[in-house]
């Protein structure tokens, strides 16, 4: 108890210095949170686009003066084309909450296989009871494989659906919400992290309500799957011919450009964090080193008054632990206040982030403290007395 009391007194005696150290660490952790969210978000998007059908796949972003059906019919008539993938997007209501609805045709279901936490993908033709519609849902909806629930469309139509698969967390799935133009392409154009219900178009009696109206701004992307044995020259020729229907780009090109740009953004953000972290660490270590040297001289006086070195070591360890606990507690408060962007993280990511923060705080305080403790135990008392005399 006496050791703990002395440790508190040492911290209070240098309270301004300790407050400065803790504030600098908190500011660097806020920057770390921004980088963590940025990197994890982009890495999740890179994972998601890697799941997309890439081989022999061409994306056609249809112009507004063509209907999706017209363009799909003309493209499908080409001998080199195996099938044309279409996705209808809308909303479902579940527990009075609006949730994304993604309706895939057979071509998409056959070529696209998102990662699942449990269950099966729709291409496995899962069987369900009571004439319910098989669906795949996002993890954050809280539903499990085998659950049967009622959902309704905005027009009032209600459906009984059975969950046959649950997407991996964090949620990332194919959901075109913008034009897949190569110049402006990003994962968010065709990938969404929001709650979703995914079903087959053949399970709905009428999908025309989801078809984007002519001249209306909407995602108008067709996913064209080429026959594997098609001649490359013929494919290039027909691809050029499709340009009258919309912007035509191989999926490999879209993804390669996105991954390249994403890695550049992550590299730039990481470099900026390292610069600010270095500045903060330099200031923290300098202040903490000065304080440790003062404590070392104070422990020399304590030793001359009869206190063992082991008690000095215990006091210093307690001081480090108190500072770590205080700093970590302030980080938790900062997280609860929204300063650490926890709302952008999944529960697992938040735990991972706090683990990194605890490690960072511990290493920051221990980097100088351990060196000080080693010197305190090993150094001869005569050397400590010389240093103490020079400081007077």
LINGIHU-V520325 format. One record per backbone hydrogen bond with DSSP energy under -1.0 kcal/mol. CO is the residue of the C=O (numbers start at 1). NH is the residue of the N-H. E is the energy in kcal/mol with one decimal. If there is no record, write none. Layout:
co:CO nh:NH e:E
co:CO nh:NH e:E
This chain:
co:1 nh:5 e:-2.1
co:2 nh:6 e:-2.4
co:3 nh:7 e:-2.2
co:4 nh:8 e:-2.1
co:5 nh:9 e:-2.2
co:6 nh:10 e:-2.4
co:7 nh:11 e:-1.9
co:8 nh:12 e:-2.7
co:9 nh:13 e:-2.6
co:10 nh:14 e:-1.3
co:12 nh:15 e:-1.5
co:14 nh:18 e:-2.5
co:15 nh:19 e:-2.8
co:16 nh:20 e:-2.2
co:17 nh:21 e:-2.3
co:18 nh:22 e:-2.6
co:19 nh:23 e:-2.6
co:20 nh:24 e:-2.3
co:21 nh:25 e:-2.1
co:22 nh:26 e:-2.6
co:23 nh:27 e:-2.5
co:24 nh:28 e:-2.0
co:25 nh:29 e:-2.0
co:26 nh:30 e:-2.2
co:27 nh:31 e:-1.7
co:28 nh:32 e:-2.0
co:29 nh:33 e:-2.5
co:30 nh:34 e:-1.7
co:31 nh:35 e:-2.2
co:32 nh:36 e:-2.9
co:33 nh:37 e:-2.6
co:34 nh:38 e:-2.3
co:35 nh:39 e:-3.0
co:36 nh:40 e:-2.8
co:37 nh:41 e:-2.5
co:38 nh:42 e:-2.1
co:39 nh:43 e:-2.8
co:40 nh:44 e:-2.1
co:41 nh:45 e:-1.8
co:42 nh:46 e:-2.5
co:43 nh:47 e:-2.3
co:44 nh:48 e:-2.2
co:45 nh:49 e:-2.6
co:46 nh:50 e:-1.6
co:48 nh:51 e:-1.1
co:54 nh:57 e:-1.4
co:56 nh:226 e:-2.8
co:57 nh:251 e:-2.4
co:58 nh:224 e:-3.4
co:59 nh:249 e:-2.4
co:60 nh:62 e:-1.0
co:60 nh:222 e:-2.7
co:61 nh:247 e:-1.7
co:63 nh:66 e:-1.4
co:67 nh:71 e:-2.1
co:68 nh:72 e:-2.7
co:69 nh:73 e:-2.4
co:70 nh:74 e:-2.2
co:71 nh:75 e:-2.4
co:72 nh:76 e:-2.5
co:75 nh:78 e:-1.7
co:78 nh:81 e:-1.8
co:80 nh:227 e:-2.9
co:83 nh:225 e:-2.8
co:85 nh:223 e:-2.3
co:86 nh:105 e:-1.7
co:88 nh:103 e:-3.1
co:90 nh:101 e:-2.5
co:92 nh:99 e:-3.1
co:93 nh:152 e:-1.6
co:94 nh:97 e:-1.1
co:97 nh:94 e:-2.4
co:99 nh:92 e:-3.2
co:100 nh:197 e:-2.0
co:101 nh:90 e:-2.2
co:102 nh:199 e:-2.2
co:103 nh:88 e:-2.6
co:104 nh:201 e:-2.3
co:105 nh:109 e:-2.1
co:106 nh:110 e:-2.1
co:107 nh:111 e:-1.4
co:108 nh:112 e:-2.3
co:115 nh:168 e:-2.0
co:118 nh:166 e:-2.5
co:121 nh:124 e:-1.9
co:122 nh:125 e:-1.6
co:129 nh:132 e:-1.7
co:133 nh:162 e:-2.6
co:135 nh:164 e:-2.9
co:136 nh:198 e:-3.1
co:137 nh:167 e:-2.9
co:138 nh:141 e:-1.4
co:139 nh:142 e:-1.6
co:144 nh:147 e:-2.2
co:147 nh:163 e:-2.9
co:149 nh:161 e:-2.8
co:151 nh:159 e:-3.4
co:152 nh:93 e:-2.5
co:153 nh:156 e:-2.2
co:157 nh:153 e:-3.0
co:159 nh:151 e:-2.8
co:160 nh:133 e:-2.6
co:161 nh:149 e:-2.3
co:162 nh:135 e:-2.3
co:163 nh:146 e:-3.2
co:164 nh:120 e:-3.0
co:165 nh:137 e:-2.2
co:166 nh:117 e:-3.0
co:166 nh:118 e:-1.2
co:173 nh:192 e:-1.8
co:179 nh:181 e:-1.9
co:186 nh:189 e:-1.9
co:187 nh:190 e:-1.2
co:187 nh:191 e:-2.5
co:189 nh:177 e:-3.1
co:189 nh:178 e:-1.4
co:190 nh:175 e:-3.8
co:192 nh:173 e:-1.2
co:195 nh:100 e:-1.6
co:196 nh:138 e:-1.6
co:197 nh:102 e:-2.6
co:198 nh:136 e:-2.2
co:199 nh:104 e:-2.5
co:200 nh:203 e:-1.3
co:201 nh:204 e:-1.4
co:207 nh:210 e:-1.7
co:213 nh:216 e:-2.0
co:220 nh:62 e:-2.8
co:222 nh:60 e:-2.8
co:223 nh:85 e:-4.2
co:224 nh:58 e:-2.6
co:225 nh:82 e:-2.8
co:225 nh:83 e:-1.5
co:227 nh:230 e:-1.7
co:231 nh:235 e:-2.4
co:232 nh:236 e:-2.3
co:233 nh:237 e:-2.0
co:234 nh:238 e:-2.5
co:235 nh:239 e:-2.2
co:236 nh:240 e:-1.9
co:237 nh:241 e:-1.6
co:238 nh:242 e:-1.6
co:240 nh:243 e:-1.0
co:241 nh:244 e:-1.0
co:242 nh:245 e:-2.2
co:242 nh:246 e:-1.0
co:245 nh:63 e:-3.2
co:247 nh:61 e:-3.0
co:249 nh:59 e:-3.0
co:250 nh:254 e:-1.7
co:251 nh:255 e:-2.5
co:252 nh:256 e:-2.4
co:253 nh:257 e:-2.2
co:254 nh:258 e:-2.0
co:255 nh:259 e:-2.8
co:256 nh:260 e:-2.1
co:257 nh:261 e:-2.5
co:258 nh:262 e:-2.8
co:259 nh:263 e:-2.4
co:260 nh:264 e:-1.7
co:261 nh:265 e:-2.2
co:262 nh:266 e:-2.7
co:263 nh:267 e:-2.3
co:264 nh:268 e:-2.3
co:265 nh:269 e:-2.5
co:266 nh:270 e:-2.5
co:267 nh:271 e:-2.1
co:268 nh:272 e:-2.1
co:269 nh:273 e:-2.2
co:270 nh:274 e:-2.4
co:271 nh:275 e:-2.1
co:272 nh:276 e:-2.2
co:273 nh:277 e:-3.0
co:274 nh:278 e:-2.4
co:275 nh:279 e:-2.0
co:276 nh:280 e:-2.4
co:277 nh:281 e:-3.1
co:278 nh:282 e:-2.4
co:279 nh:283 e:-1.9
co:280 nh:284 e:-2.7
co:281 nh:285 e:-3.0
co:282 nh:286 e:-2.0
co:283 nh:287 e:-2.3
co:284 nh:288 e:-2.9
co:285 nh:289 e:-2.6
co:286 nh:290 e:-2.1
co:287 nh:291 e:-2.0
co:288 nh:292 e:-2.4
co:289 nh:293 e:-2.2
co:290 nh:294 e:-1.8
co:291 nh:295 e:-2.3
co:292 nh:296 e:-2.3
co:293 nh:297 e:-1.8
co:294 nh:298 e:-2.0
co:295 nh:299 e:-2.7
co:296 nh:300 e:-1.6
co:297 nh:301 e:-1.5
co:298 nh:302 e:-2.2
co:299 nh:303 e:-2.4
co:300 nh:304 e:-2.0
co:301 nh:305 e:-1.4
co:302 nh:307 e:-2.6
co:303 nh:306 e:-1.6
co:308 nh:312 e:-1.3
co:309 nh:313 e:-2.5
co:310 nh:314 e:-2.3
co:311 nh:315 e:-2.6
co:312 nh:316 e:-2.3
co:313 nh:317 e:-2.4
co:314 nh:318 e:-2.4
co:315 nh:319 e:-2.3
co:316 nh:320 e:-2.2
co:317 nh:321 e:-2.5
co:318 nh:322 e:-2.5
co:319 nh:323 e:-2.1
co:320 nh:324 e:-2.5
co:321 nh:325 e:-2.7
co:322 nh:326 e:-2.6
co:323 nh:327 e:-2.6
co:324 nh:328 e:-2.7
co:325 nh:329 e:-2.4
co:326 nh:330 e:-2.2
co:327 nh:331 e:-1.8
co:328 nh:332 e:-2.0
co:329 nh:333 e:-2.0
co:330 nh:334 e:-2.6
co:331 nh:335 e:-2.5
co:332 nh:336 e:-2.3
co:333 nh:337 e:-1.6
co:334 nh:339 e:-2.4
co:335 nh:338 e:-1.2
co:341 nh:344 e:-1.7
co:342 nh:345 e:-1.9
co:346 nh:350 e:-2.5
co:347 nh:351 e:-2.0
co:348 nh:352 e:-2.2
co:349 nh:353 e:-2.7
co:350 nh:354 e:-2.5
co:351 nh:355 e:-2.0
co:352 nh:356 e:-2.1
co:353 nh:357 e:-2.5
co:354 nh:358 e:-2.6
co:355 nh:359 e:-2.1
co:356 nh:360 e:-2.6
co:357 nh:361 e:-2.8
co:358 nh:362 e:-2.5
co:359 nh:363 e:-2.6
co:360 nh:364 e:-2.2
co:361 nh:365 e:-2.1
co:362 nh:366 e:-2.7
co:363 nh:367 e:-2.2
co:365 nh:369 e:-1.8
co:366 nh:370 e:-2.7
co:368 nh:372 e:-2.4
co:369 nh:373 e:-2.5
co:370 nh:374 e:-2.4
co:371 nh:375 e:-2.0
co:372 nh:376 e:-2.3
co:373 nh:377 e:-2.0
co:374 nh:378 e:-2.5
co:375 nh:379 e:-2.2
co:380 nh:384 e:-1.6
co:381 nh:385 e:-2.4
co:382 nh:386 e:-2.1
co:383 nh:387 e:-2.1
co:384 nh:388 e:-2.3
co:385 nh:389 e:-2.5
co:386 nh:390 e:-2.2
co:387 nh:391 e:-1.4
